[in-house]
Amino acid sequence: MPHYYFDLHNGTGLTRDEEGLDLVDEAAARAVSLETIRSILSDEARSGSLDLVGRIDVRGAAGETVMSISFEDAVQVRQPAGAAHD
């Protein structure tokens, strides 16, 4: 079973995954990444803010980057019509 590492890049810097997980395939690694990002954003929302500037880089066992998933790509943000965008 392939081994994947999930390195978090966000407002606090880089948190490198030193343990990783054995997963069936890249689709499973993507699912873990999305769930992790959504959990982080959920905690932020409870404190009243969301920072979508971040990503998880997924590395394979040899250290190669298999995929990157941005926080922004992990959620769908809907705003009322006419809402101001920064």
Rosetta silent file (secondary structure, phi, psi, omega in degrees, C-alpha in Angstrom):
SEQUENCE: MPHYYFDLHNGTGLTRDEEGLDLVDEAAARAVSLETIRSILSDEARSGSLDLVGRIDVRGAAGETVMSISFEDAVQVRQPAGAAHD
SCORE:     score description
SCORE:     0.000 S_00000001
   1 L     0.000  132.842 -179.041    0.000    0.000    0.000 S_00000001
   2 L   -64.759  149.385  179.005    1.452    3.423   -0.921 S_00000001
   3 E  -109.348  133.662 -178.308    2.593    5.758    1.855 S_00000001
   4 E  -127.081  146.827  175.904    1.716    9.471    1.711 S_00000001
   5 E  -117.668  144.500 -173.951    2.794   12.520    3.716 S_00000001
   6 E  -121.683   99.104 -178.170    0.633   15.634    4.125 S_00000001
   7 E   -91.988  124.184 -176.727    2.580   18.886    4.515 S_00000001
   8 E   -96.349  126.701  174.206    0.471   21.830    5.665 S_00000001
   9 E  -116.984  116.518  177.528    1.272   25.354    4.466 S_00000001
  10 E  -150.154 -163.992 -176.370   -0.836   28.065    6.115 S_00000001
  11 L   -60.219  -18.439  178.233   -0.652   31.340    8.032 S_00000001
  12 L   -94.959    1.641  179.131    1.517   29.748   10.704 S_00000001
  13 E   107.875 -150.476 -178.704    4.078   28.515    8.164 S_00000001
  14 E  -100.434  128.185  170.530    4.976   24.969    7.165 S_00000001
  15 E  -115.699  107.480 -175.584    3.991   21.980    9.269 S_00000001
  16 L   -85.482  132.079  178.605    5.765   18.985    7.787 S_00000001
  17 L   -81.552  115.496 -179.080    4.151   15.556    8.182 S_00000001
  18 L   -96.555  -13.014 -176.652    6.802   13.190    9.519 S_00000001
  19 L  -102.029  -50.147 -179.372    4.538   10.141    9.973 S_00000001
  20 L    72.595 -176.690 -178.649    2.245    9.949    6.956 S_00000001
  21 E  -140.423  145.615  169.489   -0.409    7.359    6.185 S_00000001
  22 E   -85.538  122.268 -178.982   -0.678    4.146    4.207 S_00000001
  23 L  -133.554  159.569 -176.009   -3.535    4.635    1.749 S_00000001
  24 L   -62.077  -44.520 -175.380   -4.951    2.700   -1.174 S_00000001
  25 L  -164.148 -175.969 -178.908   -4.204    5.319   -3.844 S_00000001
  26 H   -65.168  -31.892  177.918   -3.925    9.008   -4.741 S_00000001
  27 H   -62.244  -39.550  177.345   -7.707    9.412   -4.655 S_00000001
  28 H   -67.760  -37.611  177.037   -7.667    8.370   -1.000 S_00000001
  29 H   -64.536  -39.232  176.737   -4.798   10.794   -0.331 S_00000001
  30 H   -62.958  -43.344  179.810   -6.844   13.573   -1.948 S_00000001
  31 H   -61.847  -41.143  177.531   -9.832   12.698    0.248 S_00000001
  32 H   -63.426  -42.619  179.465   -7.672   12.863    3.394 S_00000001
  33 H   -61.354  -46.794 -179.835   -6.302   16.246    2.288 S_00000001
  34 H   -62.394  -44.037  179.181   -9.771   17.672    1.667 S_00000001
  35 H   -62.496  -40.259  179.100  -11.072   16.409    5.009 S_00000001
  36 H   -64.235  -47.195  179.458   -8.057   17.908    6.810 S_00000001
  37 H   -61.196  -45.821 -178.263   -8.469   21.290    5.137 S_00000001
  38 H   -64.025  -34.150  176.485  -12.204   21.357    5.839 S_00000001
  39 H   -66.360  -43.916  178.101  -11.573   20.513    9.488 S_00000001
  40 H   -60.734  -47.119 -178.495   -9.063   23.377    9.789 S_00000001
  41 H   -65.979  -34.336  177.356  -11.482   25.800    8.124 S_00000001
  42 H   -62.215  -44.601  177.566  -14.317   24.606   10.345 S_00000001
  43 H   -62.031  -41.781  179.017  -12.271   25.444   13.447 S_00000001
  44 H   -63.592  -43.007 -178.629  -11.435   28.863   11.992 S_00000001
  45 H   -60.437  -37.195  178.318  -15.096   29.587   11.187 S_00000001
  46 H   -64.376  -25.764  178.220  -16.036   28.882   14.806 S_00000001
  47 L   -92.210   -0.817  173.588  -13.586   31.602   15.836 S_00000001
  48 L    98.235    9.196  178.335  -15.089   34.036   13.326 S_00000001
  49 L  -146.117  156.486  175.610  -12.584   34.078   10.475 S_00000001
  50 L  -131.324  128.850  175.647  -11.571   32.056    7.438 S_00000001
  51 L  -115.268  105.547 -178.310   -8.128   32.123    5.864 S_00000001
  52 L   -89.550    6.516  179.037   -8.255   30.454    2.458 S_00000001
  53 L   -92.094   92.028  179.786   -4.584   31.178    1.780 S_00000001
  54 L  -176.746  172.316  178.950   -3.040   27.794    2.433 S_00000001
  55 E  -161.877  164.212  168.918   -2.504   24.377    0.923 S_00000001
  56 E  -118.062  125.485  172.077   -1.581   20.780    1.620 S_00000001
  57 E   -96.748  125.676  178.687    1.231   19.250   -0.402 S_00000001
  58 E   -98.562  124.366  178.295    0.970   15.476   -0.592 S_00000001
  59 E  -108.931  146.092  172.999    4.305   13.658   -0.861 S_00000001
  60 E   -82.980  178.057 -176.976    4.899   10.071   -1.849 S_00000001
  61 L   -59.973  -30.111 -179.856    7.212    7.691    0.028 S_00000001
  62 L   -84.777   -0.899  178.340   10.222    8.838   -2.028 S_00000001
  63 L    94.841   -1.331 -179.541    9.563   12.479   -1.105 S_00000001
  64 L   -76.879  144.193  176.449    8.127   13.547   -4.463 S_00000001
  65 E   -76.409  120.943 -177.962    5.147   15.910   -4.465 S_00000001
  66 E   -89.491  -38.273  178.948    2.174   13.938   -5.740 S_00000001
  67 E  -164.170  159.781  172.792   -0.389   16.765   -5.535 S_00000001
  68 E  -127.491  133.615  178.172   -1.130   20.130   -3.953 S_00000001
  69 E  -125.050  120.189 -179.688   -4.590   21.086   -2.784 S_00000001
  70 E   -80.009  153.390  175.660   -5.315   24.695   -1.901 S_00000001
  71 L   -57.834  -40.666 -178.086   -7.670   25.643    0.899 S_00000001
  72 H   -60.250  -35.643 -179.794   -9.663   27.611   -1.662 S_00000001
  73 H   -78.176   -9.922 -176.340  -10.214   24.478   -3.777 S_00000001
  74 H   -88.299  -10.754 -178.576  -11.459   22.495   -0.764 S_00000001
  75 L  -139.016  157.875  172.813  -14.632   24.525   -0.285 S_00000001
  76 L  -106.837  122.928 -179.439  -17.273   26.283   -2.299 S_00000001
  77 L  -104.929  120.764  177.179  -17.857   29.842   -1.113 S_00000001
  78 L  -112.849  136.233  178.651  -21.210   31.349   -1.988 S_00000001
  79 L  -126.028  155.629  177.173  -21.980   34.983   -1.308 S_00000001
  80 L   -60.573  150.651  177.247  -25.159   37.012   -1.692 S_00000001
  81 L   -56.362  136.749  178.578  -25.592   38.758   -5.042 S_00000001
  82 L    83.066    2.861  179.578  -23.810   42.089   -5.048 S_00000001
  83 L   -67.005  141.554 -179.843  -21.474   41.139   -2.209 S_00000001
  84 L   -73.092  140.606  176.810  -18.162   42.980   -2.288 S_00000001
  85 L  -113.696  135.336  176.556  -15.079   40.932   -3.161 S_00000001
  86 L   -93.162    0.000    0.000  -11.611   41.826   -1.881 S_00000001
